[in-house]
């Protein structure tokens, strides 16, 4: 008798997972299964990258604004001289 009720979730993916900050919803499919992580582009621009698990839509946000994919590519592939 340990007093702990057996109420383990049967759901494989808990919505209350600690450590994973939600990145809102996917602008493409509306899913909330996004992975968000902070990263810095090659030119030093700090961005928040989020990737959708459902449709693999990816977004980069800088200063509250979404960056164009081509813009990210341009910054990320800048050749160091
Ligand atoms: Zn999506």
PDB file of the backbone (N, CA, C, O) and the ligand in Angstrom, with CONECT records:
HET     ZN  A 101       1
ATOM      1  N   UNK A   1       0.831  -1.212   0.000  1.00  0.00           N
ATOM      2  CA  UNK A   1       0.000   0.000   0.000  1.00  0.00           C
ATOM      3  C   UNK A   1       0.856   1.249   0.000  1.00  0.00           C
ATOM      4  O   UNK A   1       1.261   1.733   1.057  1.00  0.00           O
ATOM      5  N   UNK A   2       1.125   1.755  -1.151  1.00  0.00           N
ATOM      6  CA  UNK A   2       1.973   2.944  -1.192  1.00  0.00           C
ATOM      7  C   UNK A   2       1.159   4.216  -1.397  1.00  0.00           C
ATOM      8  O   UNK A   2       1.717   5.312  -1.342  1.00  0.00           O
ATOM      9  N   UNK A   3      -0.135   4.098  -1.632  1.00  0.00           N
ATOM     10  CA  UNK A   3      -0.987   5.277  -1.740  1.00  0.00           C
ATOM     11  C   UNK A   3      -0.924   5.955  -3.085  1.00  0.00           C
ATOM     12  O   UNK A   3      -1.592   6.966  -3.299  1.00  0.00           O
ATOM     13  N   UNK A   4      -0.126   5.414  -4.008  1.00  0.00           N
ATOM     14  CA  UNK A   4      -0.042   6.039  -5.329  1.00  0.00           C
ATOM     15  C   UNK A   4      -1.027   5.353  -6.277  1.00  0.00           C
ATOM     16  O   UNK A   4      -0.885   4.167  -6.574  1.00  0.00           O
ATOM     17  N   UNK A   5      -1.999   6.083  -6.738  1.00  0.00           N
ATOM     18  CA  UNK A   5      -2.980   5.502  -7.651  1.00  0.00           C
ATOM     19  C   UNK A   5      -2.361   5.174  -9.007  1.00  0.00           C
ATOM     20  O   UNK A   5      -1.561   5.940  -9.545  1.00  0.00           O
ATOM     21  N   UNK A   6      -2.740   4.049  -9.533  1.00  0.00           N
ATOM     22  CA  UNK A   6      -2.195   3.650 -10.812  1.00  0.00           C
ATOM     23  C   UNK A   6      -2.968   4.318 -11.940  1.00  0.00           C
ATOM     24  O   UNK A   6      -3.943   3.766 -12.450  1.00  0.00           O
ATOM     25  N   UNK A   7      -2.528   5.501 -12.320  1.00  0.00           N
ATOM     26  CA  UNK A   7      -3.235   6.204 -13.397  1.00  0.00           C
ATOM     27  C   UNK A   7      -2.246   6.629 -14.484  1.00  0.00           C
ATOM     28  O   UNK A   7      -2.215   7.780 -14.918  1.00  0.00           O
ATOM     29  N   UNK A   8      -1.460   5.676 -14.894  1.00  0.00           N
ATOM     30  CA  UNK A   8      -0.500   5.972 -15.955  1.00  0.00           C
ATOM     31  C   UNK A   8      -1.223   6.166 -17.282  1.00  0.00           C
ATOM     32  O   UNK A   8      -2.169   5.449 -17.610  1.00  0.00           O
ATOM     33  N   UNK A   9      -0.772   7.110 -18.000  1.00  0.00           N
ATOM     34  CA  UNK A   9      -1.404   7.388 -19.286  1.00  0.00           C
ATOM     35  C   UNK A   9      -1.124   6.258 -20.266  1.00  0.00           C
ATOM     36  O   UNK A   9      -0.006   5.751 -20.352  1.00  0.00           O
ATOM     37  N   UNK A  10      -2.144   5.882 -20.989  1.00  0.00           N
ATOM     38  CA  UNK A  10      -1.951   4.843 -21.986  1.00  0.00           C
ATOM     39  C   UNK A  10      -1.558   5.430 -23.324  1.00  0.00           C
ATOM     40  O   UNK A  10      -1.227   4.716 -24.271  1.00  0.00           O
ATOM     41  N   UNK A  11      -1.605   6.764 -23.379  1.00  0.00           N
ATOM     42  CA  UNK A  11      -1.227   7.428 -24.616  1.00  0.00           C
ATOM     43  C   UNK A  11       0.280   7.355 -24.799  1.00  0.00           C
ATOM     44  O   UNK A  11       1.028   7.623 -23.858  1.00  0.00           O
ATOM     45  N   UNK A  12       0.733   7.002 -25.977  1.00  0.00           N
ATOM     46  CA  UNK A  12       2.171   6.879 -26.237  1.00  0.00           C
ATOM     47  C   UNK A  12       2.888   8.213 -26.184  1.00  0.00           C
ATOM     48  O   UNK A  12       4.057   8.272 -25.803  1.00  0.00           O
ATOM     49  N   UNK A  13       2.215   9.268 -26.554  1.00  0.00           N
ATOM     50  CA  UNK A  13       2.872  10.570 -26.527  1.00  0.00           C
ATOM     51  C   UNK A  13       2.132  11.503 -25.594  1.00  0.00           C
ATOM     52  O   UNK A  13       1.031  11.964 -25.894  1.00  0.00           O
ATOM     53  N   UNK A  14       2.748  11.772 -24.467  1.00  0.00           N
ATOM     54  CA  UNK A  14       2.113  12.642 -23.491  1.00  0.00           C
ATOM     55  C   UNK A  14       2.188  14.096 -23.930  1.00  0.00           C
ATOM     56  O   UNK A  14       3.204  14.549 -24.457  1.00  0.00           O
ATOM     57  N   UNK A  15       1.099  14.817 -23.705  1.00  0.00           N
ATOM     58  CA  UNK A  15       1.083  16.226 -24.084  1.00  0.00           C
ATOM     59  C   UNK A  15       1.762  17.083 -23.044  1.00  0.00           C
ATOM     60  O   UNK A  15       2.012  18.269 -23.260  1.00  0.00           O
ATOM     61  N   UNK A  16       2.060  16.466 -21.905  1.00  0.00           N
ATOM     62  CA  UNK A  16       2.654  17.241 -20.817  1.00  0.00           C
ATOM     63  C   UNK A  16       4.136  16.946 -20.689  1.00  0.00           C
ATOM     64  O   UNK A  16       4.697  16.986 -19.594  1.00  0.00           O
ATOM     65  N   UNK A  17       4.749  16.658 -21.791  1.00  0.00           N
ATOM     66  CA  UNK A  17       6.177  16.380 -21.766  1.00  0.00           C
ATOM     67  C   UNK A  17       6.952  17.621 -21.350  1.00  0.00           C
ATOM     68  O   UNK A  17       6.753  18.711 -21.887  1.00  0.00           O
ATOM     69  N   UNK A  18       7.828  17.429 -20.393  1.00  0.00           N
ATOM     70  CA  UNK A  18       8.597  18.571 -19.921  1.00  0.00           C
ATOM     71  C   UNK A  18       9.766  18.850 -20.849  1.00  0.00           C
ATOM     72  O   UNK A  18      10.302  17.941 -21.483  1.00  0.00           O
ATOM     73  N   UNK A  19      10.145  20.081 -20.920  1.00  0.00           N
ATOM     74  CA  UNK A  19      11.336  20.422 -21.692  1.00  0.00           C
ATOM     75  C   UNK A  19      11.059  20.760 -23.134  1.00  0.00           C
ATOM     76  O   UNK A  19      11.911  21.358 -23.791  1.00  0.00           O
ATOM     77  N   UNK A  20       9.906  20.402 -23.651  1.00  0.00           N
ATOM     78  CA  UNK A  20       9.642  20.716 -25.047  1.00  0.00           C
ATOM     79  C   UNK A  20       8.662  21.875 -25.146  1.00  0.00           C
ATOM     80  O   UNK A  20       7.470  21.725 -24.880  1.00  0.00           O
ATOM     81  N   UNK A  21       9.167  22.994 -25.519  1.00  0.00           N
ATOM     82  CA  UNK A  21       8.318  24.172 -25.661  1.00  0.00           C
ATOM     83  C   UNK A  21       7.562  24.092 -26.979  1.00  0.00           C
ATOM     84  O   UNK A  21       8.128  23.769 -28.023  1.00  0.00           O
ATOM     85  N   UNK A  22       6.307  24.387 -26.906  1.00  0.00           N
ATOM     86  CA  UNK A  22       5.522  24.332 -28.124  1.00  0.00           C
ATOM     87  C   UNK A  22       5.832  25.537 -28.993  1.00  0.00           C
ATOM     88  O   UNK A  22       6.100  26.631 -28.499  1.00  0.00           O
ATOM     89  N   UNK A  23       5.791  25.319 -30.252  1.00  0.00           N
ATOM     90  CA  UNK A  23       6.110  26.389 -31.196  1.00  0.00           C
ATOM     91  C   UNK A  23       4.852  26.893 -31.874  1.00  0.00           C
ATOM     92  O   UNK A  23       4.909  27.467 -32.962  1.00  0.00           O
ATOM     93  N   UNK A  24       3.714  26.677 -31.227  1.00  0.00           N
ATOM     94  CA  UNK A  24       2.472  27.116 -31.840  1.00  0.00           C
ATOM     95  C   UNK A  24       1.929  26.061 -32.775  1.00  0.00           C
ATOM     96  O   UNK A  24       2.053  24.862 -32.524  1.00  0.00           O
ATOM     97  N   UNK A  25       1.339  26.510 -33.835  1.00  0.00           N
ATOM     98  CA  UNK A  25       0.778  25.563 -34.785  1.00  0.00           C
ATOM     99  C   UNK A  25       1.451  25.708 -36.140  1.00  0.00           C
ATOM    100  O   UNK A  25       1.952  26.775 -36.495  1.00  0.00           O
ATOM    101  N   UNK A  26       1.450  24.639 -36.868  1.00  0.00           N
ATOM    102  CA  UNK A  26       2.044  24.638 -38.194  1.00  0.00           C
ATOM    103  C   UNK A  26       1.199  25.498 -39.135  1.00  0.00           C
ATOM    104  O   UNK A  26      -0.010  25.290 -39.242  1.00  0.00           O
ATOM    105  N   UNK A  27       1.815  26.450 -39.809  1.00  0.00           N
ATOM    106  CA  UNK A  27       1.081  27.308 -40.738  1.00  0.00           C
ATOM    107  C   UNK A  27       0.597  26.547 -41.966  1.00  0.00           C
ATOM    108  O   UNK A  27      -0.257  27.028 -42.711  1.00  0.00           O
ATOM    109  N   UNK A  28       1.139  25.383 -42.164  1.00  0.00           N
ATOM    110  CA  UNK A  28       0.790  24.613 -43.350  1.00  0.00           C
ATOM    111  C   UNK A  28      -0.369  23.647 -43.105  1.00  0.00           C
ATOM    112  O   UNK A  28      -1.329  23.613 -43.876  1.00  0.00           O
ATOM    113  N   UNK A  29      -0.275  22.857 -42.021  1.00  0.00           N
ATOM    114  CA  UNK A  29      -1.304  21.839 -41.791  1.00  0.00           C
ATOM    115  C   UNK A  29      -2.043  22.050 -40.477  1.00  0.00           C
ATOM    116  O   UNK A  29      -3.027  21.362 -40.210  1.00  0.00           O
ATOM    117  N   UNK A  30      -1.583  22.999 -39.641  1.00  0.00           N
ATOM    118  CA  UNK A  30      -2.294  23.297 -38.398  1.00  0.00           C
ATOM    119  C   UNK A  30      -1.936  22.369 -37.256  1.00  0.00           C
ATOM    120  O   UNK A  30      -2.526  22.461 -36.179  1.00  0.00           O
ATOM    121  N   UNK A  31      -0.990  21.486 -37.466  1.00  0.00           N
ATOM    122  CA  UNK A  31      -0.589  20.569 -36.414  1.00  0.00           C
ATOM    123  C   UNK A  31       0.173  21.300 -35.313  1.00  0.00           C
ATOM    124  O   UNK A  31       0.846  22.301 -35.560  1.00  0.00           O
ATOM    125  N   UNK A  32       0.052  20.782 -34.100  1.00  0.00           N
ATOM    126  CA  UNK A  32       0.808  21.371 -32.995  1.00  0.00           C
ATOM    127  C   UNK A  32       2.041  20.543 -32.677  1.00  0.00           C
ATOM    128  O   UNK A  32       2.764  20.820 -31.721  1.00  0.00           O
ATOM    129  N   UNK A  33       2.266  19.531 -33.486  1.00  0.00           N
ATOM    130  CA  UNK A  33       3.440  18.686 -33.251  1.00  0.00           C
ATOM    131  C   UNK A  33       4.652  19.303 -33.928  1.00  0.00           C
ATOM    132  O   UNK A  33       5.140  18.816 -34.948  1.00  0.00           O
ATOM    133  N   UNK A  34       5.117  20.384 -33.332  1.00  0.00           N
ATOM    134  CA  UNK A  34       6.269  21.071 -33.893  1.00  0.00           C
ATOM    135  C   UNK A  34       7.469  20.915 -32.979  1.00  0.00           C
ATOM    136  O   UNK A  34       7.340  20.833 -31.757  1.00  0.00           O
ATOM    137  N   UNK A  35       8.613  20.876 -33.587  1.00  0.00           N
ATOM    138  CA  UNK A  35       9.846  20.906 -32.826  1.00  0.00           C
ATOM    139  C   UNK A  35      10.479  22.263 -33.052  1.00  0.00           C
ATOM    140  O   UNK A  35      10.699  22.675 -34.190  1.00  0.00           O
ATOM    141  N   UNK A  36      10.773  22.958 -31.958  1.00  0.00           N
ATOM    142  CA  UNK A  36      11.378  24.273 -32.095  1.00  0.00           C
ATOM    143  C   UNK A  36      12.729  24.287 -31.421  1.00  0.00           C
ATOM    144  O   UNK A  36      12.907  23.759 -30.323  1.00  0.00           O
ATOM    145  N   UNK A  37      13.669  24.898 -32.099  1.00  0.00           N
ATOM    146  CA  UNK A  37      14.979  25.036 -31.480  1.00  0.00           C
ATOM    147  C   UNK A  37      15.649  26.304 -31.960  1.00  0.00           C
ATOM    148  O   UNK A  37      15.456  26.749 -33.092  1.00  0.00           O
ATOM    149  N   UNK A  38      16.433  26.867 -31.077  1.00  0.00           N
ATOM    150  CA  UNK A  38      17.135  28.092 -31.434  1.00  0.00           C
ATOM    151  C   UNK A  38      18.426  27.739 -32.132  1.00  0.00           C
ATOM    152  O   UNK A  38      19.148  26.831 -31.720  1.00  0.00           O
ATOM    153  N   UNK A  39      18.705  28.464 -33.186  1.00  0.00           N
ATOM    154  CA  UNK A  39      19.949  28.237 -33.893  1.00  0.00           C
ATOM    155  C   UNK A  39      20.456  29.550 -34.457  1.00  0.00           C
ATOM    156  O   UNK A  39      19.718  30.531 -34.545  1.00  0.00           O
ATOM    157  N   UNK A  40      21.701  29.558 -34.831  1.00  0.00           N
ATOM    158  CA  UNK A  40      22.290  30.755 -35.390  1.00  0.00           C
ATOM    159  C   UNK A  40      22.752  30.483 -36.806  1.00  0.00           C
ATOM    160  O   UNK A  40      23.478  29.524 -37.069  1.00  0.00           O
ATOM    161  N   UNK A  41      22.322  31.333 -37.701  1.00  0.00           N
ATOM    162  CA  UNK A  41      22.722  31.155 -39.092  1.00  0.00           C
ATOM    163  C   UNK A  41      24.187  31.510 -39.266  1.00  0.00           C
ATOM    164  O   UNK A  41      24.817  32.096 -38.386  1.00  0.00           O
ATOM    165  N   UNK A  42      24.706  31.142 -40.419  1.00  0.00           N
ATOM    166  CA  UNK A  42      26.123  31.328 -40.682  1.00  0.00           C
ATOM    167  C   UNK A  42      26.551  32.789 -40.561  1.00  0.00           C
ATOM    168  O   UNK A  42      27.680  33.088 -40.172  1.00  0.00           O
ATOM    169  N   UNK A  43      25.632  33.691 -40.898  1.00  0.00           N
ATOM    170  CA  UNK A  43      25.989  35.107 -40.832  1.00  0.00           C
ATOM    171  C   UNK A  43      25.761  35.697 -39.442  1.00  0.00           C
ATOM    172  O   UNK A  43      25.899  36.904 -39.247  1.00  0.00           O
ATOM    173  N   UNK A  44      25.410  34.840 -38.472  1.00  0.00           N
ATOM    174  CA  UNK A  44      25.269  35.296 -37.105  1.00  0.00           C
ATOM    175  C   UNK A  44      23.855  35.690 -36.708  1.00  0.00           C
ATOM    176  O   UNK A  44      23.631  36.151 -35.589  1.00  0.00           O
ATOM    177  N   UNK A  45      22.915  35.515 -37.598  1.00  0.00           N
ATOM    178  CA  UNK A  45      21.536  35.848 -37.278  1.00  0.00           C
ATOM    179  C   UNK A  45      20.917  34.778 -36.383  1.00  0.00           C
ATOM    180  O   UNK A  45      20.824  33.616 -36.776  1.00  0.00           O
ATOM    181  N   UNK A  46      20.489  35.174 -35.166  1.00  0.00           N
ATOM    182  CA  UNK A  46      19.830  34.203 -34.300  1.00  0.00           C
ATOM    183  C   UNK A  46      18.398  33.971 -34.755  1.00  0.00           C
ATOM    184  O   UNK A  46      17.627  34.918 -34.912  1.00  0.00           O
ATOM    185  N   UNK A  47      18.053  32.735 -34.960  1.00  0.00           N
ATOM    186  CA  UNK A  47      16.704  32.417 -35.427  1.00  0.00           C
ATOM    187  C   UNK A  47      16.121  31.270 -34.601  1.00  0.00           C
ATOM    188  O   UNK A  47      16.839  30.509 -33.953  1.00  0.00           O
ATOM    189  N   UNK A  48      14.800  31.178 -34.651  1.00  0.00           N
ATOM    190  CA  UNK A  48      14.143  30.025 -34.056  1.00  0.00           C
ATOM    191  C   UNK A  48      13.632  29.156 -35.192  1.00  0.00           C
ATOM    192  O   UNK A  48      12.802  29.572 -36.001  1.00  0.00           O
ATOM    193  N   UNK A  49      14.137  27.971 -35.226  1.00  0.00           N
ATOM    194  CA  UNK A  49      13.756  27.043 -36.263  1.00  0.00           C
ATOM    195  C   UNK A  49      12.694  26.096 -35.731  1.00  0.00           C
ATOM    196  O   UNK A  49      12.859  25.510 -34.661  1.00  0.00           O
ATOM    197  N   UNK A  50      11.610  25.946 -36.471  1.00  0.00           N
ATOM    198  CA  UNK A  50      10.604  24.971 -36.060  1.00  0.00           C
ATOM    199  C   UNK A  50      10.251  24.071 -37.231  1.00  0.00           C
ATOM    200  O   UNK A  50      10.154  24.508 -38.378  1.00  0.00           O
ATOM    201  N   UNK A  51      10.064  22.806 -36.904  1.00  0.00           N
ATOM    202  CA  UNK A  51       9.801  21.805 -37.927  1.00  0.00           C
ATOM    203  C   UNK A  51       8.549  21.026 -37.557  1.00  0.00           C
ATOM    204  O   UNK A  51       8.376  20.622 -36.407  1.00  0.00           O
ATOM    205  N   UNK A  52       7.682  20.818 -38.532  1.00  0.00           N
ATOM    206  CA  UNK A  52       6.431  20.114 -38.296  1.00  0.00           C
ATOM    207  C   UNK A  52       6.625  18.614 -38.472  1.00  0.00           C
ATOM    208  O   UNK A  52       7.231  18.156 -39.441  1.00  0.00           O
ATOM    209  N   UNK A  53       6.096  17.860 -37.510  1.00  0.00           N
ATOM    210  CA  UNK A  53       6.226  16.409 -37.598  1.00  0.00           C
ATOM    211  C   UNK A  53       5.237  15.814 -38.582  1.00  0.00           C
ATOM    212  O   UNK A  53       5.438  14.709 -39.087  1.00  0.00           O
ATOM    213  N   UNK A  54       4.186  16.539 -38.847  1.00  0.00           N
ATOM    214  CA  UNK A  54       3.122  15.991 -39.689  1.00  0.00           C
ATOM    215  C   UNK A  54       3.435  16.152 -41.171  1.00  0.00           C
ATOM    216  O   UNK A  54       3.356  15.192 -41.937  1.00  0.00           O
ATOM    217  N   UNK A  55       3.791  17.373 -41.570  1.00  0.00           N
ATOM    218  CA  UNK A  55       3.968  17.617 -43.001  1.00  0.00           C
ATOM    219  C   UNK A  55       5.386  18.079 -43.340  1.00  0.00           C
ATOM    220  O   UNK A  55       5.694  18.359 -44.499  1.00  0.00           O
ATOM    221  N   UNK A  56       6.261  18.159 -42.307  1.00  0.00           N
ATOM    222  CA  UNK A  56       7.651  18.548 -42.492  1.00  0.00           C
ATOM    223  C   UNK A  56       7.816  19.976 -42.983  1.00  0.00           C
ATOM    224  O   UNK A  56       8.849  20.334 -43.550  1.00  0.00           O
ATOM    225  N   UNK A  57       6.783  20.792 -42.760  1.00  0.00           N
ATOM    226  CA  UNK A  57       6.907  22.210 -43.074  1.00  0.00           C
ATOM    227  C   UNK A  57       7.886  22.831 -42.090  1.00  0.00           C
ATOM    228  O   UNK A  57       7.853  22.538 -40.894  1.00  0.00           O
ATOM    229  N   UNK A  58       8.752  23.686 -42.601  1.00  0.00           N
ATOM    230  CA  UNK A  58       9.759  24.278 -41.722  1.00  0.00           C
ATOM    231  C   UNK A  58       9.694  25.788 -41.765  1.00  0.00           C
ATOM    232  O   UNK A  58       9.487  26.392 -42.818  1.00  0.00           O
ATOM    233  N   UNK A  59       9.873  26.377 -40.612  1.00  0.00           N
ATOM    234  CA  UNK A  59       9.869  27.831 -40.559  1.00  0.00           C
ATOM    235  C   UNK A  59      11.050  28.329 -39.740  1.00  0.00           C
ATOM    236  O   UNK A  59      11.503  27.686 -38.793  1.00  0.00           O
ATOM    237  N   UNK A  60      11.522  29.486 -40.138  1.00  0.00           N
ATOM    238  CA  UNK A  60      12.577  30.159 -39.392  1.00  0.00           C
ATOM    239  C   UNK A  60      12.034  31.527 -38.995  1.00  0.00           C
ATOM    240  O   UNK A  60      11.576  32.305 -39.832  1.00  0.00           O
ATOM    241  N   UNK A  61      12.101  31.794 -37.696  1.00  0.00           N
ATOM    242  CA  UNK A  61      11.575  33.065 -37.219  1.00  0.00           C
ATOM    243  C   UNK A  61      12.707  33.883 -36.615  1.00  0.00           C
ATOM    244  O   UNK A  61      13.483  33.401 -35.790  1.00  0.00           O
ATOM    245  N   UNK A  62      12.775  35.128 -37.051  1.00  0.00           N
ATOM    246  CA  UNK A  62      13.777  36.033 -36.507  1.00  0.00           C
ATOM    247  C   UNK A  62      13.099  37.336 -36.115  1.00  0.00           C
ATOM    248  O   UNK A  62      12.395  37.950 -36.917  1.00  0.00           O
ATOM    249  N   UNK A  63      13.322  37.754 -34.855  1.00  0.00           N
ATOM    250  CA  UNK A  63      12.722  38.994 -34.378  1.00  0.00           C
ATOM    251  C   UNK A  63      11.201  39.010 -34.537  1.00  0.00           C
ATOM    252  O   UNK A  63      10.610  40.051 -34.825  1.00  0.00           O
ATOM    253  N   UNK A  64      10.583  37.859 -34.348  1.00  0.00           N
ATOM    254  CA  UNK A  64       9.127  37.790 -34.424  1.00  0.00           C
ATOM    255  C   UNK A  64       8.581  37.711 -35.824  1.00  0.00           C
ATOM    256  O   UNK A  64       7.370  37.623 -36.026  1.00  0.00           O
ATOM    257  N   UNK A  65       9.486  37.743 -36.809  1.00  0.00           N
ATOM    258  CA  UNK A  65       9.021  37.651 -38.193  1.00  0.00           C
ATOM    259  C   UNK A  65       9.546  36.402 -38.857  1.00  0.00           C
ATOM    260  O   UNK A  65      10.659  35.954 -38.581  1.00  0.00           O
ATOM    261  N   UNK A  66       8.753  35.855 -39.718  1.00  0.00           N
ATOM    262  CA  UNK A  66       9.170  34.642 -40.395  1.00  0.00           C
ATOM    263  C   UNK A  66      10.097  34.962 -41.557  1.00  0.00           C
ATOM    264  O   UNK A  66       9.846  35.870 -42.349  1.00  0.00           O
ATOM    265  N   UNK A  67      11.173  34.193 -41.635  1.00  0.00           N
ATOM    266  CA  UNK A  67      12.124  34.394 -42.719  1.00  0.00           C
ATOM    267  C   UNK A  67      11.746  33.531 -43.912  1.00  0.00           C
ATOM    268  O   UNK A  67      11.225  32.425 -43.764  1.00  0.00           O
ATOM    269  N   UNK A  68      12.014  34.049 -45.073  1.00  0.00           N
ATOM    270  CA  UNK A  68      11.806  33.254 -46.272  1.00  0.00           C
ATOM    271  C   UNK A  68      12.875  32.161 -46.319  1.00  0.00           C
ATOM    272  O   UNK A  68      14.013  32.360 -45.893  1.00  0.00           O
ATOM    273  N   UNK A  69      12.481  31.015 -46.842  1.00  0.00           N
ATOM    274  CA  UNK A  69      13.421  29.907 -46.920  1.00  0.00           C
ATOM    275  C   UNK A  69      14.650  30.289 -47.739  1.00  0.00           C
ATOM    276  O   UNK A  69      15.775  29.910 -47.412  1.00  0.00           O
ATOM    277  N   UNK A  70      14.414  31.041 -48.801  1.00  0.00           N
ATOM    278  CA  UNK A  70      15.528  31.443 -49.655  1.00  0.00           C
ATOM    279  C   UNK A  70      16.461  32.405 -48.912  1.00  0.00           C
ATOM    280  O   UNK A  70      17.672  32.427 -49.130  1.00  0.00           O
ATOM    281  N   UNK A  71      15.848  33.200 -48.025  1.00  0.00           N
ATOM    282  CA  UNK A  71      16.640  34.135 -47.235  1.00  0.00           C
ATOM    283  C   UNK A  71      17.542  33.373 -46.272  1.00  0.00           C
ATOM    284  O   UNK A  71      18.712  33.705 -46.083  1.00  0.00           O
ATOM    285  N   UNK A  72      16.955  32.335 -45.667  1.00  0.00           N
ATOM    286  CA  UNK A  72      17.725  31.502 -44.751  1.00  0.00           C
ATOM    287  C   UNK A  72      18.872  30.832 -45.486  1.00  0.00           C
ATOM    288  O   UNK A  72      20.007  30.797 -45.009  1.00  0.00           O
ATOM    289  N   UNK A  73      18.551  30.305 -46.648  1.00  0.00           N
ATOM    290  CA  UNK A  73      19.579  29.638 -47.453  1.00  0.00           C
ATOM    291  C   UNK A  73      20.705  30.606 -47.800  1.00  0.00           C
ATOM    292  O   UNK A  73      21.886  30.267 -47.717  1.00  0.00           O
ATOM    293  N   UNK A  74      20.316  31.808 -48.188  1.00  0.00           N
ATOM    294  CA  UNK A  74      21.305  32.804 -48.579  1.00  0.00           C
ATOM    295  C   UNK A  74      22.230  33.135 -47.414  1.00  0.00           C
ATOM    296  O   UNK A  74      23.440  33.292 -47.578  1.00  0.00           O
ATOM    297  N   UNK A  75      21.620  33.237 -46.226  1.00  0.00           N
ATOM    298  CA  UNK A  75      22.442  33.565 -45.056  1.00  0.00           C
ATOM    299  C   UNK A  75      23.282  32.379 -44.622  1.00  0.00           C
ATOM    300  O   UNK A  75      24.427  32.530 -44.195  1.00  0.00           O
ATOM    301  N   UNK A  76      22.683  31.176 -44.739  1.00  0.00           N
ATOM    302  CA  UNK A  76      23.341  29.988 -44.219  1.00  0.00           C
ATOM    303  C   UNK A  76      24.446  29.485 -45.124  1.00  0.00           C
ATOM    304  O   UNK A  76      25.330  28.745 -44.691  1.00  0.00           O
ATOM    305  N   UNK A  77      24.393  29.889 -46.375  1.00  0.00           N
ATOM    306  CA  UNK A  77      25.391  29.361 -47.293  1.00  0.00           C
ATOM    307  C   UNK A  77      26.442  30.407 -47.669  1.00  0.00           C
ATOM    308  O   UNK A  77      27.230  30.245 -48.601  1.00  0.00           O
ATOM    309  N   UNK A  78      26.405  31.484 -46.891  1.00  0.00           N
ATOM    310  CA  UNK A  78      27.387  32.535 -47.165  1.00  0.00           C
ATOM    311  C   UNK A  78      28.791  31.962 -46.983  1.00  0.00           C
ATOM    312  O   UNK A  78      29.107  31.370 -45.951  1.00  0.00           O
ATOM    313  N   UNK A  79      29.587  32.142 -47.960  1.00  0.00           N
ATOM    314  CA  UNK A  79      30.936  31.565 -47.935  1.00  0.00           C
ATOM    315  C   UNK A  79      31.882  32.456 -47.136  1.00  0.00           C
ATOM    316  O   UNK A  79      31.971  33.664 -47.352  1.00  0.00           O
ATOM    317  N   UNK A  80      32.570  31.825 -46.224  1.00  0.00           N
ATOM    318  CA  UNK A  80      33.552  32.569 -45.442  1.00  0.00           C
ATOM    319  C   UNK A  80      34.789  32.796 -46.288  1.00  0.00           C
ATOM    320  O   UNK A  80      35.274  31.887 -46.962  1.00  0.00           O
ATOM    321  N   UNK A  81      35.285  34.001 -46.245  1.00  0.00           N
ATOM    322  CA  UNK A  81      36.460  34.301 -47.045  1.00  0.00           C
ATOM    323  C   UNK A  81      37.698  34.418 -46.133  1.00  0.00           C
ATOM    324  O   UNK A  81      38.801  34.670 -46.619  1.00  0.00           O
TER     325      UNK A  81
HETATM  326 ZN    ZN A 101       2.548  20.800 -40.711  1.00  0.00          ZN
END
